[in-house]
Amino acid sequence: MNIKKYIPNIITLGNLLCGTIATITAVNGDFYATAILVGIGITFDFFDGFMARLLQVQGELGKELDSLADMVTSGVVPGIVMVQFMLHSKLYNQLGVSSWDSALDIGLNLDKWLSYEIIGLLLTLFAGYRLAKFNIDERQSDSFIGVPTPAMNLFVLSLPLIAEYTSNPLILDIIHNKYFLIVTTIVLSVLMVSELPLFSLKFKTYAFKDNVVKYVFLLASLVLLFTLKFVAIPLVIILYIVLSVFKNLKSTKTV
């Protein structure tokens, strides 16, 4: 029995397990636990492909299983988190409740509050469409077309973490604003299925001249994360998109 061919799929199942548990914690409004589980799941998502290439055991089963796991971890979970965070933000703005635990303690029936917040599930729907599209798109072997679901996921999960660990009133007012959250949901959904080319962090060579944009992105990301902590996460995603657009424009002018 060739054990090594099962290793990448076992890692993928680890991603699926993390996503499944994260779904439960997201429904319960435990954003911190959800973020940790998703972080572990995304790490598994990176290493399953890495191990498949290393062991030379790539196959259609692994490809399909990977998409199914991503659908849970980076599709279902961010949709639920956005809905929950919109509800939390409504309580923050209307009742001055600053934490999810406090919102539950006051005994409100949140089902009666649910209205526009359901739009957060657009993230789940568009993530599913993107993953299905990705499986049949042969153009995305060395780069991405549209924002990857893990990037969208990290952006969404950063919002409740910023709300919990940032005291800046301006930032809090922005991320708790319902129009900001609605627009963010729609923009992220559209970007996932757009035809926008985005660079991949896979390195064919490590020469600086061949990877200037990638090295600039990694260095800038480290500086932002070190100085701004959780606030840096959405900025890093935005920087990724901006640098990709810059790289595309430069390539077009060169041609």
Buried (B, 14 or more C-beta within 10 A) or exposed (E): EEEEBBBBBEBBBBBBBBBBBBBBBBBBBBBBBBBBBBBBBBBBBEBBBEBBEEBEBEEEEBBEBBBBBBBBBBBBBBBBBBBBBBBBBBBBEEEEBBBBEBBBEEEBEBEEBEEEBEBBBBBBEBBBBBBEBBEEEEEBEEEBBBBBBBBBBBBBBBBBBBBBEBEEEEEBEEBBBBEBBBEBBBEBBBBBBEEBBBBEEEEEEEEEEEBEBBBBBEEBBEEBBEEBBBBBBBBBBEBBBEBBEEBBEEEEEEE
